[in-house]
Structure formats: C-alpha cells, structure tokens
Amino acid sequence: MGNIMLLSQIKKFKNYFIILLLTLPLISCSGMPRTPITEPLLIKKLIDEEKEREMLGVNAGRNEILSEPGPRTPSGRSLGDPITSSKAPPLSGESISINFEGVRLPAFINTVFGELLEVTFEIDSQVLQKEQLVTLRTSDALKPDDFYQLVTQVLTNYGVSVVYQNNVYRVIQNTQAQSEIPRIVRSRAFSSVPGDMRPVFLYVKIDNVRVKSMQVWLEQALKGRLRINGVPYTNALMLLGTAEDIAAASEVIEILDQPNFAGNRSLKISPAFWTADKLTQQLITVLKAEGYAVESNSESDAPIKLIPVQALNQIIVFASKEENLQHVMEWASELDRPGQTINATGVYYHPIENTNAEDIASIIGQLLGENSAQNQGENANDNIQTSKVIVDTGRNAIIFQGTAEEYAQFRSLAEQMDRAPYEVLIEATVAEVTLDKGESLGVLLNFSETDMPIENQISVSSDGGILANLIQDRGDFTAALNAAADKSKVSILSSPRLVAASGKSATMQVGTQVPIITTQQTAPDGSTFGTSNILQQVQYRSTGIVLNIQPIVNSSRRVELTVSQEVSDAQNNDTSNIQSPIILTRGIETTLSVDDGETILLAGLISENFSEGDVGIPFLKDVPLIGNAFKTQSRALQKTELIVLLTPYIIDSQSTAREIRDAFRSKLNNLSESFEKIE
C-alpha cells in the first residue's frame, strides 16, 4: 500500500527521495518490474468556510481609525463611616431618670458621675469654682450610655468638656484644653489619637488636587473651627484644632482628595489620516454643536475631555459614561477620512504581514504609476506628483510616497492582497505502459466503452494524440493500473510529491547530466606530433525525469495546473559520426483545470522500438547463401506509452497541513517497519 513495496521488490530499490512540506516522500524506481501505484492521501478537509481560511492571515496595516480602551482613573476613598476619636467604654447598669432644678454645676457633676453613673472621675479646679445653676429633667428613663451623652451636651453649654483618659473621666474647662501644647500628628488616621481636648497639629499631604482648592473646601466645611495653613514648597496642609475637628477634616480630605475624573473611563484614539490636534478640534466643534460640554484643556471642568498627544498622534478621551466614549468614537471614525482637496505629498510606511512585499509593490506600483502619469497628461498645469512605491525588503514592508488620497487607494488594495497564498500538494505518478500489437491504453485500463469502464471518468483527446482523462475516483483507476502492473505491463518511473504556493513553480528532476558536443574546430596553432589540435565546446544536457508544475488556486477553489513533464534518455548515436549521444525525449506541456482532490491522467505519448537480429552457429551463420540454414532471424516491435497522473490537494488551513503531515508520517513509519523486517 502507498509507497510500501513488496519485500521481494525492495531489494531492487535504487533511488529513494523524501520531499514534504518539509519532508515529502518521493520514490524513483528505475528498472523494477513491479511497483504498486501510489495510493492517494487520505486528507480530512474542514467544511467550515471560516476554518478553511485560517491561513489567509489578517489585514496588514489599517484602513480605518483605531481605538482601544485606556486605563480607568483610580477612585479616591468613597464616603463611609466617619473617622472619630476614641471614646469612653460602654456603660452598663439600670436606666436613669433625673429631675434637677437650680442645682449648682459642681454638685450636678458630682451627683451624675459619682452616684448615678458610678464611674471614676476628676473635676478641674476651675470647674469647681463655677456658680452656674443647672436645671435638667428627663421624661423617660435613659440607658447609661444615652444618659452620659445627654450630660456631656449639657456641660458643653456651660463651657465644660468631659475627656476619658487613662480610665478616668476628666471634667475640665474648654479654655484650659485649648491652652495646652498641641499634639503633633503626621497621618490621616486618628483611631489611635486620644480623645481629649488637647489641640492637635496635623500635617497632611495632598495627593491629587491643589492645596489652595482643598483649603477653600475645608474652610467652607468646618466654618472656622480649624486653623488651616499651606506648607510652602510642598503640596501639603498644616491643620490645628481639637482631635474631633481634625478627624472631621481628615474625613473631608480623604473624600475630596482624588482626581476630578476618578472612576471615569478613558479611550485612546489613533487617527489614520488626520493629525491628533486637527481631529480634536473637529470633534470638539461637532460635539459642542450637539450640546455636549467638551474641552481639550486638561484643567477644564467639562465632563468630556479630549487630550491630543501630538508626539504619538493619538487622542485620549475621558468621560464618565461609556455611551459618551462610544459617541466620540463614532464621530472620530466619520471624520477621520483622507482630505479630497489636499494634494500635499506625504510618505507612508505600510507593513506587509502575510505575503511578499515585492509582489504587491510590483502590481500596485505599476497601477498607481499609470494613473499618476495619466493625471499629469490631462492636468499638466496642476503639478500633481507621481506616486512612488519602494520595497523595504529586510522588513517586508512598502514605503509609499504620494497624497493622502492616493495612499488611501493604495492601502485599501494592498490590504486585500495581503493574504497568505494557498499552497497546493501535488501527487504525481509518471509511469510507462507496454502495449502489445493492436492493444491500446484504453483497452488495457478498461477505458473502452465496450469493456467494463471506470466510473466517474471524463476523457478529452487533443489533436496531437494526448489523452487528458479526469478521474474523480482515483481508487478505481489505481486498482486497474495495479492489475496491469501485475502483468508486467506498467513500469513506474517516478512518484514525486511536490508542494508549491499558488502562482509559484515547483520542479522535480531525477536523472543524469549527459555531455553534448556543441562546437568543434581545429586550433589555429597547427598540430602536435602530426595530429591536429581540435577544440571542442561541451554542454551538459539534463536527462531523466523532469517535472515542473505551477498551480494557481482561483476563488472557486479550482486549481489551474500548468504542467511540463519530460522523460528523456541518452542512447548511442548510430545515425552520424558526431561523438555525442542521441537524446530520446518525450514531453508534455499543458494547462489544466481540476477540482481539489481530483486526479487528471495525461497520456498519448507513444514510442516504438524496432529491433532485429539473428541467432545461430558462429561463423557458419555468416556464410553467404548457405548461412540462413544455420541461423534464426528475429524481428520485434515494442510500443510503450507514457502516462502522468496528477492529483492536487489545496492546503488551506493549518489543520489540513497537519493532516498531510500525519499521512506522510504514517507512510514513513510503515516503510520503516518493512525495512526492519528485511534486516
């Protein structure tokens, strides 16, 4: 099966070649009486059109504006639970109900903390000297914690504060607390700051906004309860106040110290034709006409900002809503078009990703060159420059010089051509069929209508006698050819497999170089030792089997094959005195159209060899007149016909390439096992 020969025949094996996409097997068996015809590859094809074109690649360059999401601006601290100073531990006990009327302040404090709350407390001397009277009545009984909060609020009205410190409730005058040395804090966290009335200095670094803006916000929020000063040469504030006021200010700073567009979305736009500055101005004009508040100033408070980055020719768009970003992108796509009235020449660099840049440049360069020349002829006074196309071979790119409109035409066509070409695997079998007298190839291989014909075959004969037969089921024909080979009627000359890209040629040659005398003349310097000096010019002529195939895959997935097949052999020259061999050549040159996986048979090249001789008693058979009685004369006419089988397989995806690789790997493994059995 396949390329595996019978064990008895492998010993006579002469030539074995391997050619693949990287390694495809090629077998040449000259002089072998019997070689099975190569079975067609079993290649599984994908039906899905999208998968069939996996190897086509993607568009090189770009024919439209590009955009991609930008990084999202980080959010500052969101509003949560306020930061407060430390508090006294929860109080427990029975609910408290009081009814005080005209009680001196020191007596009120002593009764509340000592008798009702039953906690350890200290009364400042200045508070003991107060003569104010307190009147307080509760309608319902209060829990100890609620009663404690009520008392502290009442004492605040008398200029007295309660501070819990070192497990002691200190009742002090507010003016005394303000006069103490401030506590210095360099942090925004106040969970560890004692909750006394001692003033606190807070040095806070402003990370995202300006110090002056934050200072105005704090003054408006706390209404003079803090002393707020900016620190020179730093973006920081120094705050002075009580712990509770400082904690409130720190809460305000945490919420407000964040970027103006914190949490907003961004979009990066890369124009294809316009500069970033010009496109930005056009977008702002259009969006303002629609009623949007949009600016290009980074310090603006507009909800939509367009920031041009001239060095990268990009536009950064900031907006709070995804819908606004998409709307800006839609207008950018509409506006980013080549100018129709601008004839300024520019230089554009266009990379080619999937094919050869020289091939595209040679085609498009000629097209644009002809158009430019024609425009110059019709508008000689307009000074329109001819576009130029230069190939950057090392980077497989094209440098285009021309106007933006010309480049738009070039780019659109170049991107359509920038596709990885199809590859075609071509299975070829070159065989020689021996025909007896009165026998034809059609009769031998059951092509005759009177015999059992091979199904699914269409024959077309040319005027020159070449038979082109399309075989849609190669298996039946292979069986017929093998049956003829069993009768020693068929000799396989070569079974190559070639891979070529669409539009490119693939050549296989197996044979020898034969010297041929092309010119001969006597040397002008005379002779040497009585013999004339003869100058001969010799050229080498390739003989053997030469197969050249150029496939072209069209859009309907048919393969146009240009085939050149030659089988030649050097023979002794018995017809002239020229000391050069005679080259017997049989060749085919034709162009065919065949579907993927179908087999085409080329035949009709017939050669005849006539030979005669005699066999008899030496010397006696050569005696005139009577010699015929001592010899037997023989005459023979041998007719052979050259046939070529071609089967193209379109390699249109990576999966198909893998299937072909696996098929050949299986054949090689089977062949290796056969050699191991021989050893």
N, C-alpha and C positions, 0 to 999 in steps of 0.2 A: 504493500500500500504506500501511496505518496511517493517519496523519494527513496524508499527502502527496497533494495533489490533482493532477489533470491540469493541464498547463501552460496550457491554454486557459481553465481554470476559475479559476486562481489570480488572474487579473486582476480577477475579480469578487469577490474575497475581501474581506469587510467587517470582521469582528472576529476578532482572534486573541489569546487569553489563554494564559498559562502558569501552571500550578499544579503543584508537585511535592510530595514530602515537604518539599523546599524549593522545587522548581520542577517542577510537573506541567503538561503541556500541556493546554490547553483550546481548542477550536476552535468558534466560532459562525459559522455560515454562513447568513445570512438572505437570502433572495431568490435563492439559487443553484439552478439547475435540476438539477444533478447533483453529488453529493458521495459518494464511496465510504464505505461503513460502516467504522468504525474496527476494525482487526484486534485481537484480544486480545493482551495482552502475553505474551511467552514468558518465563516466570519459572521458574528451576530451583529446586526445593524440596529441602531436605535431609530424608532419611528418618529419620536417627538421632534418636531422641527426645531425647537429651541435647543435641544441637546445635540442635534445634528450639526449645529453651527457653533459648537463650543470653541473650535479652534480658529474662528474668524477674528477673534480679538475684539477690542473696543475702539471707540473713536479716539484717534490721536488728536492732540491739541484740543481746541474747543471752539464751537461755533455760536456760543451764547454766553451770556453773563453767568458767572459762578457765584454761589453764596454758600456759606456754612455757618452753623450756629457758633457764636462766640461764648466765652466764659461768662457765667452768671455772676453779677456783682454780689459779694457776700453780704448777708444781712447782719446788722448790729444786734444788740441784745433786745429782744422783744419785751413788751410790758408784762411784768409778772408780779409776784409778791414783793412789796416794798422792803428795802433793806432798813432794818431798825436796830436801835441799840439794845444792849442786854437788859433784861427785865428781872424783877423780883420773882422768886419761885411761886408757883400757885399756892394760894391759901386754902385751907380746909377748915371745916367746922360748921356749926349751925348758922342758919340765916340770921341776919342782924337787922333790927328795926330800931330807929332812934327818934327822939324828939327833943332837940336842943333849942333853947330860946334865950338869947342875950348872954351866952357863955363866953368868958374871956378866951382868947385864942390859945394861950399856953394850956389852960385847963381842957379845952376841946381836944388838943393834940394828945395830951396825956391820957384822957379817957378813951379816945378812939384806939390808939396804938397799944396802950398798956392793958386796958380792961376788955375792950371789945375784940380787937384782933389778936391780942396776946402775943405780940412779937417783940423782939429786942429792938429798941430804938434809941436815938440820941437827938436831943433838942439843942440847937445852937443858942448861944447866949443872947444874940440879938433877937432871936425869935421869942425868948422868954420875957424880954422887956416889952413886947408888943401889948397894947391895951385894947386892941380891936375886939369887938364882940361878935360872936358867931351865932347865927340862928339857922338851924338845919332840921328838917322834919322829913321822914320817909313815910310814904303812904303804905308801902308793902315791905315785907321783909326781903332783904337782898342777900345774895350769896357773899361770902367773904371777899372774893376777887372783885365782884361788882361794887361792893361797898368801898373797897380800897381805891378803885378808880374814881368813884364819886368824891371821896375825901381829897385826893390829890388835885382834882379840878377845883374844889372849893378853896384849898390852900393857895392855889395859883392866883386866885383873885386877891389874895392878901400879900402877894409878893413872896410867897414861901414855896419852896420846892422840896420834894421827897426823893432822895437818891438812895438806892440799895447798893451797899458796898461792904465787902468783907462780912457778909451775913448780918449786917446792921442796917436798919432804916435810919438814914440821916435826914433830919428836918432842918433845912438851912435857908438863909436869906439869899434871894437871887443875886443881889449886888455883890455878895461875898463870893459867889461862884464865878461871876464874871471877872473878878479881880485876881483870880488865881492864875499861875503861869500856864500858858496854853500847852496842850499836849500835841506833839508833832506826829503826824501820820502821813506816810507816803504810800498810800494804797487806796483803792476804790472799795475795798471790802471792810465792813465795820462790825462784823459779827463778834470780833474779839475786843472791841473798844468798850471800856466800862461806861455804864450809863449814868455817870454823874454829870454835874453841871459845869464841870471844868471845861474852858474853851479848848477847841481843837483846831490846829492848823492842818490843812490837807493840801498836799502837793499832788496835783493830778495832771497826767499827760493827756493831751487831746490828740487822738489818733487820726481822725478823718476830716474834721471841719476846722475852720479858723477859730482862734482863741476869741477874737472880738465878737464873732457870732454867738459862741457859747456863752460869753459873759453877758450879752444882752438877754439871752434866753433865761439864764439863771436869775438875773435881777428881776425879770418880769414874773418868774415863777415863785420866788421866795420873798419878793417885796421888801427888801431892806433888812431881812433877818440875817444876812451874811455880809461879810466884807470880802469882796472879790477883786483880786488884782492879777494882771497878767505878768508872767515871768519873762523878763527881756531875753531876746535871742533864743527863746525856746517856744514851742507851741504848747505851753502849759499854763495852768492857773494855780494860784495860791488862794485857798479859802480859809476864812476864820469865822468860827461860830461854835455853838454848842454841838454836842455829839448828834443830837437828833436832827438839827438843821443841816449838819454836814452829811448825815446819812441821806436826808432827803435830796440834797444837792447831788450827791453821788448817784442816786437813782435817776435823777434827771439827765445827768451826763451819760450814763450808760444807755439810756433810751435815745438821746439825740445825737450822740457822737457816732454817726455812721454815714456812709456815702449817701448823697442825695438820691442815687438810683439803687440803693440797697435792695437786693432781692429781685431787681429788674432783669430783663433778658437783653441779650445783645446779638447782633448779626453782622457778619463780615461779608462785604460785597466786593467782588473783584471785577471791575468793568473790562470788557473785551475791546472796546473801541474808544470810549471817552476817557479823559483823564479824571481822576478822583475829584479834583476841585470843580471842574465843569459839571460833572454829573451831580455832585452835591448841590450846587446852586440851582440846577434844573429841578431836582427833586423837591427842594425847599419851596420853589415857586409854585409847583403843582400842588403840593400838599397844603400850603397856605391857602391856595385858591379853593381847596375843598373844605377849609375850615379847621384844619389841624394846627395846633401850636407847635411849631418845629423850628429849631435853630441849629446853627453849626458852631455856635460859641460854646465851649466846654463849660463856662461858668454860668450859662443861662439856666433859668428855672423851668424851661419848656419841658413838657412831658415826653417829647420825642427829640432826640439829638442825633445829628449826623456829623460825624467827625471824619474829615478826609485825612488819609495818611499818604502824602504825596510820594514819599520815598518808596513805598510798596505799591502805589497806585491802587489803594483799597479804601473802602469807606466802612467805618464802624458805626453801626446804628444801635442806639439804646432806646428802649421803650418798655413800659410796664406791662403791656398786653401783647400776647403772641399774635393776635389779629393785626395789631398795628405794624409789627415787624413784617408780616406777610404782605400787607398792603404796600409798604415801602418797597419790598422786593418785586412786587408785580409792576409797579411803576418803573423801577430801575430796569427791569427786563424790557419794557416797552421803549424806554428812552435810549438804551444802550444799543444804538444802531450806527452803522457807518454813515458819515456825512455824505450826502449826494452832491453837494456843490463844492466840496473841498478837493482840490487837485494837488495838494501838497504831497510830496513823495516821502514815504517812510520806509523803515527797514523792519521786517518781522521775522522772528525765529520760530519755525514750525517743526517740532519733533515728529518723526515717523516711528511708530511702535511695532507694527506687525508685518511690515514688508520692507523691500529695498527702496531707500530714498531715491537712488539714481533712476529707477524705473519710473517712479511717479514724476520726478523732475523732468525727465526726457519727454514725457507725454504732455504734462500741463505746461511746461516751459514753452514748448512749441505752440500750443494753443493760445496762450496769453501773448506770446510774441507776435503771432499772426494778427491777432485782434489789435494789439497796440500799433503795429505797423499800418494796419488799415485805418485806424483812427488818425494817425498822423497824416496819411494821404488825404483824407477827407477834410481834416481841420488843421491845415498846415500852420495856421496863424495862432492856434490855441496853445502851442508849446507843451503838448501833452507828452510826457516822457514814457519811453518804452519800459515795461516792467521787466525785471530780471529775476532769474531763478538760479541760485547757486547751491550745490550739494555739499553739505558738511559730512564727508564720508566717515570720518572717525567716530562721529556721534550719531550717524544715521538720521540726519535732520536736513531741512531745507531752509535756506535763507532767502526770503522773498523781499524784493525792493519794488515798491510801487505805491499807488494811492491806497487809501483805506477801502475804497470800493473794489479795486482790483484784488486786494488781499482777501476781502470777503468772498469773492468768487473763487479765488484760488483755494482758500481754506475749506469751503464747502465741498469742492470737488476732491480735494486731497483727502479729506476725512472719509468720503465714500470709497476711495480707492485704497485707503489704509486698512486693508484686511489681509489676514494671513491666507495665502493661496491654498486651495485644496491640494492634497497630494494624492497620487494615484499609484497603487501597486499593480504591476502588470505581470501576470503569469504568462510565460511564453514557452512553447514547445516546438522545436524545429526537428522534423522527422523526415526520413526518406523512405518512400514506399516502392517496393519492387513489384512491377506489373508483368504478368505473363502475356504471351501473344494473344491479342484480342481481348485483353482484360483492361478495365478502366477503374479509376479510383471510386467512382460512384457505385459500381457493382461490388467492388471489394469491401466497401464500408457500408453497404446497404443504403446508398443514397438513391438507388433506382426506384422508380415508381412501381415497377413490376415486381420487385422484391419487397421484403419487409422494410419499409422506410423507417428512419429515425424520426421520432416525433419532435415537434416544435423546431423545425429547421427550415430556413428560407435560403435558397440558392440564387446567386446572381452571377452570370458569366460575362466577362469582358470580351472585346473584340480580339484581344491578344491571347485569349485562351486561359486567362487567370480566373479561377473559380473563387468567389467570395461567398462563404456559407455562414449564415448566422445561426448559431446553435444555442437555443435558450435552455436546454438541459444538457449540460456537458457530461453528466454521468453516463447517459446512454451512449454518447459518441465515444467516450473513453473506453467503455466496455467493448464497443465494436473495434476500436483501434487495437486494444489489447488482444482481442481474438485474432486479428490479422497478424499481430506480432508473434503469437504462438506458432503461426505457420511460417515464421521467418520471413514475413513479407514486409515488416516495418523495422527500421533502424533509427533509434533516437540519436540525433546529432547533438542536441543541446536542450536543456530545460532551465533557462535562467528566470530569475525573478528580479525585476527592477522597480525601483521607487523613484518617481520624478514629480516635481512640483508642476502644477498646471501652468502650461506655457513654456516649460523648460524641457530640455532634451536629456535622455539617458541612453548611454551606449554600453554595449557588452561586446567584447571581442575575445575570441579564443582561436588561436592559430599560430602560424609562424611567419617570419619575415623572410621573403624569398628575394635574393639578389637578381636584378634585371639590368642588363647592359643597355644603356640609353644612347650613348655615342661612342664611336671608336674612330681613331685617326692615327696616322703614322707621325712619330715625333719628328720635328724639323731638324734635329741634330744628327740625323742619319741613323746608322746601325751600330750594333755592338757585336763584335766577333761574327760578322756576316749575317746577323739577324736584325731585322728592322725593329726599332722600338715602337711599340704600339701603345697609345694612350687610350684608356677606356674610362668612361664615366658610368658609375653603377648607382642605381637607386634600389631601395628595398620596397617591395610590394607586400602588403599585408594579405595573407591568405588564411582561410579557415572560415569561421562563422563570425559575422559582424551583424549585430542587431542594434538599430538606432530607432528610438521611439520618442515621440513628442506628444504628450497628452494635453488636451485643453478641455476643462470641465465648464460647461455652459450653465446658465441659470436653471435649465430644466433637468439638470443632473445627468445629462448625456455626455459621453466622453468622445471628443473628436480626436482620433488617433492618426498621426502621421507616421507611417511605418516605412522603414528602409531595411530590408533584410537581404543579406548577401551570403552565399555559400560558395567558396572558391577553393580550388585545389591546383597545385603545381604538378604538371606532367612533363614527360620527356618531349623534347622538340624533334619530331621526325619529319617536319614539313619544310625546314630550311636549315642553312648552315650557321645560323646565329646561335651562339653558345648561351642561350637563355631559355629557361623552361617556358612551356605554354601554360597559361593560367586559364583553367576552366572555371567559368563564373556563372552562377545562377543567382539572380537577384530580383527583388520585388520592391517597388516604391509606390505607395498608395496612401490615400487618406480615407479613413473610415469613421463612421458614427455608430456608436454602440452604447447600450444602456449599462448601468452599473451592474457588474457581476455576470454579464452575458459573454459568451465565447464566440469569437469570429474565427473562421477557418479560411486560410488563403492557400490555394493550390493551383495546379495547372502548369508548373514549370517542369517540363519533361525533358529528359536527356536519354539518348540512345547510344549504346556502345556496341559496335560490331567487331567481332574478333573471329579469326580463322586460324587454323593450324593443322598439323598432321602429326601422327604418332606411328612409329614403325621401327623396322630393323635398321640400326645405324649403317650408314654408307650405302646399303642396298636400296633404301627408300629414296635415295637421291640420284640413282642411276636413271638417265633418260629412258623414256619409253617403257621400260620394264619396272621402274621404281614404284609405280602405282600398285603393283601386286604385293609390295612389301610394306605398305603404309595405309593408314586410315585417316582420311581428311575430315575435319570438323569445322562447322561454321555456327556461330552463336550470336544472337541479338538480345541484348539486355536493355530493358527500358525501366527507368526509375523516375519517380515524380516527387518533387519537393513540396512538403506541406508545412504550414505555420499555423499554430493555434495561439490565439491571443485572448486573454481574459483580464479586463481592467476592474479593479476594486477601488472605489473612491474612499479615501481616508479623510473623513470629515469631522472627526472628533477624537478626543483623547481615548475614549472608550474603544473606538474602532481600532486605533493604533495598538491598544493593549491586547485586543482580540487577535490581531495579526501577530503580535509578538508571541502570545501564548501558543498560537497554532504552529509557528515555526519552532518554538522551543519543544513542543511535543514531538515534531518530526525529528528533530535532532536527538532527542532522548531515545526514540525508537531506533534510530540509526546507530547510536552508541551501543545499545543493547545487542544489535546484530553483530557488530564488530567484536563485542565481548564473547559472544557465542563461538565465533570463528577461532578466536585465540584459545 
